Amino acid sequence: MGNHEDDLDIEDITQNLNKKKKIKSGVKGKRGERQVINDLNKRFAKLIAENPSGGGFSRTVGSGNRWGQNVNLPKHALDTFVGDIVAPINFKFVIESKKGYNDIDLFNCFTGKCRELDEFLQQATDDAGRSGKKPMLVWSKDRKDKVVFIRDEDIGEVTGIYLKYNGWTGVLFKSLLKRPDKFFFE
């Protein structure tokens, strides 16, 4: 009788049972954008119905990636197709939407350095600069409420629970949506 260890190749199928299924970030991001769009269209349903030529909220094709491409769009298209979400005419904000990024620790805001959040805020700021609108970041971690960040000078008085960070104010998105229409539209 010889050594037969080389005769069998056994795969341990129990090894991967506890691993979480990975979701592609693009799929998760698009789902997050659709959730924000749904919330905005519900909140402003009456206003959108009264002004159908202004349009509703929808996903931007490519979600803001056109700035890396050499395209020649007219000014009204540049003003509209900016950020992750196309907003109705006269909407004051450009919306950057983020979903997931569960590793971001908001405790780092107390040190003044939250690298990933800083990158998101810069992306919103860049889009706002290109469009002449105010920047808005809507972010949600998995299975958590959405949080919105708006520059301090654009949000005005804030009550309730909020977070101040490097010239930005973070509040729950559902709380922000309770503000009057004139806060959002010109």
ChimeraX commands (.cxc) that place a marker at each C-alpha (Angstrom):
marker #1 position 0.00,0.00,0.00 radius 0.5
marker #1 position 1.44,3.34,-1.11 radius 0.5
marker #1 position 0.68,6.94,-0.28 radius 0.5
marker #1 position -2.47,8.00,-2.18 radius 0.5
marker #1 position -2.69,11.63,-1.02 radius 0.5
marker #1 position -2.03,12.77,-4.59 radius 0.5
marker #1 position -4.95,10.74,-5.92 radius 0.5
marker #1 position -7.74,12.99,-4.63 radius 0.5
marker #1 position -8.32,16.71,-4.97 radius 0.5
marker #1 position -10.98,17.65,-2.42 radius 0.5
marker #1 position -12.47,21.12,-2.45 radius 0.5
marker #1 position -13.77,22.49,0.85 radius 0.5
marker #1 position -17.22,23.77,-0.18 radius 0.5
marker #1 position -17.95,25.03,3.35 radius 0.5
marker #1 position -15.13,27.56,3.13 radius 0.5
marker #1 position -17.23,30.25,1.39 radius 0.5
marker #1 position -20.54,29.80,3.22 radius 0.5
marker #1 position -20.14,32.81,5.49 radius 0.5
marker #1 position -18.80,35.23,2.89 radius 0.5
marker #1 position -21.11,38.08,2.04 radius 0.5
marker #1 position -22.20,38.32,-1.56 radius 0.5
marker #1 position -20.46,41.24,-3.24 radius 0.5
marker #1 position -22.60,43.77,-5.03 radius 0.5
marker #1 position -20.95,45.75,-7.78 radius 0.5
marker #1 position -20.57,49.36,-6.73 radius 0.5
marker #1 position -22.09,50.61,-10.01 radius 0.5
marker #1 position -25.25,48.61,-9.44 radius 0.5
marker #1 position -25.46,49.81,-5.84 radius 0.5
marker #1 position -24.85,53.42,-6.91 radius 0.5
marker #1 position -27.59,53.31,-9.54 radius 0.5
marker #1 position -29.99,51.82,-7.01 radius 0.5
marker #1 position -29.14,54.63,-4.58 radius 0.5
marker #1 position -29.74,57.23,-7.29 radius 0.5
marker #1 position -33.13,55.71,-8.12 radius 0.5
marker #1 position -34.11,55.84,-4.44 radius 0.5
marker #1 position -33.18,59.53,-4.20 radius 0.5
marker #1 position -35.05,60.25,-7.45 radius 0.5
marker #1 position -38.13,58.45,-6.15 radius 0.5
marker #1 position -38.04,60.46,-2.90 radius 0.5
marker #1 position -37.66,63.76,-4.78 radius 0.5
marker #1 position -40.40,63.00,-7.32 radius 0.5
marker #1 position -42.78,62.07,-4.47 radius 0.5
marker #1 position -41.90,65.17,-2.46 radius 0.5
marker #1 position -42.35,67.54,-5.42 radius 0.5
marker #1 position -45.14,65.64,-7.22 radius 0.5
marker #1 position -47.61,68.53,-7.06 radius 0.5
marker #1 position -45.07,71.11,-8.22 radius 0.5
marker #1 position -43.93,68.87,-11.08 radius 0.5
marker #1 position -47.54,68.23,-12.14 radius 0.5
marker #1 position -48.29,71.97,-12.12 radius 0.5
marker #1 position -45.17,72.70,-14.21 radius 0.5
marker #1 position -44.78,69.74,-16.60 radius 0.5
marker #1 position -42.45,71.64,-18.95 radius 0.5
marker #1 position -39.91,71.89,-16.09 radius 0.5
marker #1 position -39.55,68.12,-15.96 radius 0.5
marker #1 position -39.09,65.78,-13.03 radius 0.5
marker #1 position -36.05,64.15,-11.46 radius 0.5
marker #1 position -34.22,61.37,-13.31 radius 0.5
marker #1 position -30.82,59.72,-13.56 radius 0.5
marker #1 position -28.17,61.56,-15.52 radius 0.5
marker #1 position -26.94,59.34,-18.33 radius 0.5
marker #1 position -23.44,58.38,-17.23 radius 0.5
marker #1 position -24.04,59.98,-13.80 radius 0.5
marker #1 position -21.70,62.92,-14.18 radius 0.5
marker #1 position -18.92,61.22,-16.10 radius 0.5
marker #1 position -19.23,63.52,-19.12 radius 0.5
marker #1 position -16.72,65.98,-17.68 radius 0.5
marker #1 position -13.92,63.56,-18.53 radius 0.5
marker #1 position -15.15,63.34,-22.11 radius 0.5
marker #1 position -14.66,65.84,-24.89 radius 0.5
marker #1 position -18.24,66.82,-25.64 radius 0.5
marker #1 position -19.72,70.04,-26.92 radius 0.5
marker #1 position -23.09,70.50,-25.24 radius 0.5
marker #1 position -25.14,73.70,-25.28 radius 0.5
marker #1 position -25.30,75.68,-22.02 radius 0.5
marker #1 position -28.83,74.53,-21.09 radius 0.5
marker #1 position -27.69,70.89,-21.43 radius 0.5
marker #1 position -24.57,71.54,-19.35 radius 0.5
marker #1 position -26.74,73.14,-16.67 radius 0.5
marker #1 position -29.20,70.23,-16.71 radius 0.5
marker #1 position -27.04,67.13,-17.21 radius 0.5
marker #1 position -24.71,67.68,-14.30 radius 0.5
marker #1 position -24.23,65.60,-11.17 radius 0.5
marker #1 position -25.87,62.21,-10.75 radius 0.5
marker #1 position -29.48,63.37,-11.01 radius 0.5
marker #1 position -31.18,65.52,-13.61 radius 0.5
marker #1 position -33.35,68.03,-11.80 radius 0.5
marker #1 position -36.29,70.11,-13.01 radius 0.5
marker #1 position -35.67,73.56,-14.42 radius 0.5
marker #1 position -35.09,76.15,-11.67 radius 0.5
marker #1 position -33.99,73.56,-9.10 radius 0.5
marker #1 position -31.27,75.35,-7.15 radius 0.5
marker #1 position -29.01,72.37,-6.46 radius 0.5
marker #1 position -26.82,69.94,-8.34 radius 0.5
marker #1 position -27.15,66.53,-6.68 radius 0.5
marker #1 position -24.30,64.10,-6.13 radius 0.5
marker #1 position -25.62,60.76,-4.89 radius 0.5
marker #1 position -23.58,58.12,-3.05 radius 0.5
marker #1 position -24.78,54.72,-1.82 radius 0.5
marker #1 position -22.81,52.35,0.37 radius 0.5
marker #1 position -19.28,53.30,1.36 radius 0.5
marker #1 position -19.97,51.66,4.70 radius 0.5
marker #1 position -16.34,51.96,5.79 radius 0.5
marker #1 position -16.57,55.74,6.12 radius 0.5
marker #1 position -16.42,56.64,9.78 radius 0.5
marker #1 position -18.08,59.98,10.51 radius 0.5
marker #1 position -16.13,60.06,13.77 radius 0.5
marker #1 position -13.24,61.26,11.56 radius 0.5
marker #1 position -15.20,64.47,11.01 radius 0.5
marker #1 position -14.16,65.47,14.52 radius 0.5
marker #1 position -10.53,65.50,13.40 radius 0.5
marker #1 position -11.42,67.62,10.37 radius 0.5
marker #1 position -10.23,64.89,8.01 radius 0.5
marker #1 position -12.67,62.42,6.51 radius 0.5
marker #1 position -10.95,61.65,3.20 radius 0.5
marker #1 position -13.81,59.87,1.40 radius 0.5
marker #1 position -16.41,62.42,2.50 radius 0.5
marker #1 position -14.05,65.21,1.44 radius 0.5
marker #1 position -13.81,63.62,-2.02 radius 0.5
marker #1 position -17.61,63.38,-2.32 radius 0.5
marker #1 position -18.04,67.01,-1.24 radius 0.5
marker #1 position -15.37,68.12,-3.72 radius 0.5
marker #1 position -17.13,66.23,-6.50 radius 0.5
marker #1 position -20.41,68.00,-5.66 radius 0.5
marker #1 position -18.58,71.34,-5.50 radius 0.5
marker #1 position -16.94,70.77,-8.90 radius 0.5
marker #1 position -20.28,69.89,-10.52 radius 0.5
marker #1 position -21.89,72.94,-8.93 radius 0.5
marker #1 position -19.14,75.18,-10.24 radius 0.5
marker #1 position -19.66,73.89,-13.77 radius 0.5
marker #1 position -23.42,74.43,-13.63 radius 0.5
marker #1 position -23.75,77.57,-11.52 radius 0.5
marker #1 position -25.94,75.71,-9.02 radius 0.5
marker #1 position -25.49,74.98,-5.33 radius 0.5
marker #1 position -23.86,71.66,-4.36 radius 0.5
marker #1 position -25.80,68.93,-2.56 radius 0.5
marker #1 position -24.48,65.52,-1.54 radius 0.5
marker #1 position -27.00,62.79,-0.68 radius 0.5
marker #1 position -25.36,59.73,0.88 radius 0.5
marker #1 position -26.70,56.58,2.47 radius 0.5
marker #1 position -24.95,53.66,4.04 radius 0.5
marker #1 position -26.55,50.26,3.64 radius 0.5
marker #1 position -29.72,49.92,5.72 radius 0.5
marker #1 position -29.37,53.48,7.10 radius 0.5
marker #1 position -31.28,56.71,6.50 radius 0.5
marker #1 position -30.01,59.05,3.81 radius 0.5
marker #1 position -27.94,62.03,4.94 radius 0.5
marker #1 position -27.62,65.21,2.89 radius 0.5
marker #1 position -24.72,67.65,3.06 radius 0.5
marker #1 position -25.21,71.26,1.95 radius 0.5
marker #1 position -22.79,74.17,2.35 radius 0.5
marker #1 position -23.44,76.21,5.48 radius 0.5
marker #1 position -24.21,79.37,3.48 radius 0.5
marker #1 position -26.81,77.51,1.38 radius 0.5
marker #1 position -28.73,75.67,4.08 radius 0.5
marker #1 position -29.68,78.57,6.35 radius 0.5
marker #1 position -30.98,77.93,9.86 radius 0.5
marker #1 position -30.91,74.32,11.00 radius 0.5
marker #1 position -32.80,72.82,13.92 radius 0.5
marker #1 position -32.83,69.33,15.33 radius 0.5
marker #1 position -29.96,66.92,14.79 radius 0.5
marker #1 position -27.22,67.97,12.39 radius 0.5
marker #1 position -23.49,67.73,11.81 radius 0.5
marker #1 position -21.20,70.65,10.94 radius 0.5
marker #1 position -18.11,69.70,8.96 radius 0.5
marker #1 position -15.62,72.00,7.18 radius 0.5
marker #1 position -18.20,74.52,5.99 radius 0.5
marker #1 position -20.92,71.94,5.31 radius 0.5
marker #1 position -23.98,70.91,7.28 radius 0.5
marker #1 position -25.25,67.33,7.29 radius 0.5
marker #1 position -28.89,66.56,8.08 radius 0.5
marker #1 position -31.23,63.67,7.48 radius 0.5
marker #1 position -32.54,63.79,3.91 radius 0.5
marker #1 position -36.11,63.19,5.05 radius 0.5
marker #1 position -35.82,66.24,7.35 radius 0.5
marker #1 position -34.51,68.43,4.54 radius 0.5
marker #1 position -37.42,67.43,2.31 radius 0.5
marker #1 position -39.81,69.01,4.84 radius 0.5
marker #1 position -38.52,72.46,3.91 radius 0.5
marker #1 position -40.73,74.67,1.71 radius 0.5
marker #1 position -40.51,74.51,-2.08 radius 0.5
marker #1 position -38.82,77.93,-2.24 radius 0.5
marker #1 position -35.77,76.46,-0.49 radius 0.5
marker #1 position -35.26,74.13,-3.47 radius 0.5
marker #1 position -36.59,76.12,-6.44 radius 0.5
marker #1 position -35.97,79.61,-7.79 radius 0.5
marker link #1:1,2 radius 0.2
marker link #1:2,3 radius 0.2
marker link #1:3,4 radius 0.2
marker link #1:4,5 radius 0.2
marker link #1:5,6 radius 0.2
marker link #1:6,7 radius 0.2
marker link #1:7,8 radius 0.2
marker link #1:8,9 radius 0.2
marker link #1:9,10 radius 0.2
marker link #1:10,11 radius 0.2
marker link #1:11,12 radius 0.2
marker link #1:12,13 radius 0.2
marker link #1:13,14 radius 0.2
marker link #1:14,15 radius 0.2
marker link #1:15,16 radius 0.2
marker link #1:16,17 radius 0.2
marker link #1:17,18 radius 0.2
marker link #1:18,19 radius 0.2
marker link #1:19,20 radius 0.2
marker link #1:20,21 radius 0.2
marker link #1:21,22 radius 0.2
marker link #1:22,23 radius 0.2
marker link #1:23,24 radius 0.2
marker link #1:24,25 radius 0.2
marker link #1:25,26 radius 0.2
marker link #1:26,27 radius 0.2
marker link #1:27,28 radius 0.2
marker link #1:28,29 radius 0.2
marker link #1:29,30 radius 0.2
marker link #1:30,31 radius 0.2
marker link #1:31,32 radius 0.2
marker link #1:32,33 radius 0.2
marker link #1:33,34 radius 0.2
marker link #1:34,35 radius 0.2
marker link #1:35,36 radius 0.2
marker link #1:36,37 radius 0.2
marker link #1:37,38 radius 0.2
marker link #1:38,39 radius 0.2
marker link #1:39,40 radius 0.2
marker link #1:40,41 radius 0.2
marker link #1:41,42 radius 0.2
marker link #1:42,43 radius 0.2
marker link #1:43,44 radius 0.2
marker link #1:44,45 radius 0.2
marker link #1:45,46 radius 0.2
marker link #1:46,47 radius 0.2
marker link #1:47,48 radius 0.2
marker link #1:48,49 radius 0.2
marker link #1:49,50 radius 0.2
marker link #1:50,51 radius 0.2
marker link #1:51,52 radius 0.2
marker link #1:52,53 radius 0.2
marker link #1:53,54 radius 0.2
marker link #1:54,55 radius 0.2
marker link #1:55,56 radius 0.2
marker link #1:56,57 radius 0.2
marker link #1:57,58 radius 0.2
marker link #1:58,59 radius 0.2
marker link #1:59,60 radius 0.2
marker link #1:60,61 radius 0.2
marker link #1:61,62 radius 0.2
marker link #1:62,63 radius 0.2
marker link #1:63,64 radius 0.2
marker link #1:64,65 radius 0.2
marker link #1:65,66 radius 0.2
marker link #1:66,67 radius 0.2
marker link #1:67,68 radius 0.2
marker link #1:68,69 radius 0.2
marker link #1:69,70 radius 0.2
marker link #1:70,71 radius 0.2
marker link #1:71,72 radius 0.2
marker link #1:72,73 radius 0.2
marker link #1:73,74 radius 0.2
marker link #1:74,75 radius 0.2
marker link #1:75,76 radius 0.2
marker link #1:76,77 radius 0.2
marker link #1:77,78 radius 0.2
marker link #1:78,79 radius 0.2
marker link #1:79,80 radius 0.2
marker link #1:80,81 radius 0.2
marker link #1:81,82 radius 0.2
marker link #1:82,83 radius 0.2
marker link #1:83,84 radius 0.2
marker link #1:84,85 radius 0.2
marker link #1:85,86 radius 0.2
marker link #1:86,87 radius 0.2
marker link #1:87,88 radius 0.2
marker link #1:88,89 radius 0.2
marker link #1:89,90 radius 0.2
marker link #1:90,91 radius 0.2
marker link #1:91,92 radius 0.2
marker link #1:92,93 radius 0.2
marker link #1:93,94 radius 0.2
marker link #1:94,95 radius 0.2
marker link #1:95,96 radius 0.2
marker link #1:96,97 radius 0.2
marker link #1:97,98 radius 0.2
marker link #1:98,99 radius 0.2
marker link #1:99,100 radius 0.2
marker link #1:100,101 radius 0.2
marker link #1:101,102 radius 0.2
marker link #1:102,103 radius 0.2
marker link #1:103,104 radius 0.2
marker link #1:104,105 radius 0.2
marker link #1:105,106 radius 0.2
marker link #1:106,107 radius 0.2
marker link #1:107,108 radius 0.2
marker link #1:108,109 radius 0.2
marker link #1:109,110 radius 0.2
marker link #1:110,111 radius 0.2
marker link #1:111,112 radius 0.2
marker link #1:112,113 radius 0.2
marker link #1:113,114 radius 0.2
marker link #1:114,115 radius 0.2
marker link #1:115,116 radius 0.2
marker link #1:116,117 radius 0.2
marker link #1:117,118 radius 0.2
marker link #1:118,119 radius 0.2
marker link #1:119,120 radius 0.2
marker link #1:120,121 radius 0.2
marker link #1:121,122 radius 0.2
marker link #1:122,123 radius 0.2
marker link #1:123,124 radius 0.2
marker link #1:124,125 radius 0.2
marker link #1:125,126 radius 0.2
marker link #1:126,127 radius 0.2
marker link #1:127,128 radius 0.2
marker link #1:128,129 radius 0.2
marker link #1:129,130 radius 0.2
marker link #1:130,131 radius 0.2
marker link #1:131,132 radius 0.2
marker link #1:132,133 radius 0.2
marker link #1:133,134 radius 0.2
marker link #1:134,135 radius 0.2
marker link #1:135,136 radius 0.2
marker link #1:136,137 radius 0.2
marker link #1:137,138 radius 0.2
marker link #1:138,139 radius 0.2
marker link #1:139,140 radius 0.2
marker link #1:140,141 radius 0.2
marker link #1:141,142 radius 0.2
marker link #1:142,143 radius 0.2
marker link #1:143,144 radius 0.2
marker link #1:144,145 radius 0.2
marker link #1:145,146 radius 0.2
marker link #1:146,147 radius 0.2
marker link #1:147,148 radius 0.2
marker link #1:148,149 radius 0.2
marker link #1:149,150 radius 0.2
marker link #1:150,151 radius 0.2
marker link #1:151,152 radius 0.2
marker link #1:152,153 radius 0.2
marker link #1:153,154 radius 0.2
marker link #1:154,155 radius 0.2
marker link #1:155,156 radius 0.2
marker link #1:156,157 radius 0.2
marker link #1:157,158 radius 0.2
marker link #1:158,159 radius 0.2
marker link #1:159,160 radius 0.2
marker link #1:160,161 radius 0.2
marker link #1:161,162 radius 0.2
marker link #1:162,163 radius 0.2
marker link #1:163,164 radius 0.2
marker link #1:164,165 radius 0.2
marker link #1:165,166 radius 0.2
marker link #1:166,167 radius 0.2
marker link #1:167,168 radius 0.2
marker link #1:168,169 radius 0.2
marker link #1:169,170 radius 0.2
marker link #1:170,171 radius 0.2
marker link #1:171,172 radius 0.2
marker link #1:172,173 radius 0.2
marker link #1:173,174 radius 0.2
marker link #1:174,175 radius 0.2
marker link #1:175,176 radius 0.2
marker link #1:176,177 radius 0.2
marker link #1:177,178 radius 0.2
marker link #1:178,179 radius 0.2
marker link #1:179,180 radius 0.2
marker link #1:180,181 radius 0.2
marker link #1:181,182 radius 0.2
marker link #1:182,183 radius 0.2
marker link #1:183,184 radius 0.2
marker link #1:184,185 radius 0.2
marker link #1:185,186 radius 0.2
view
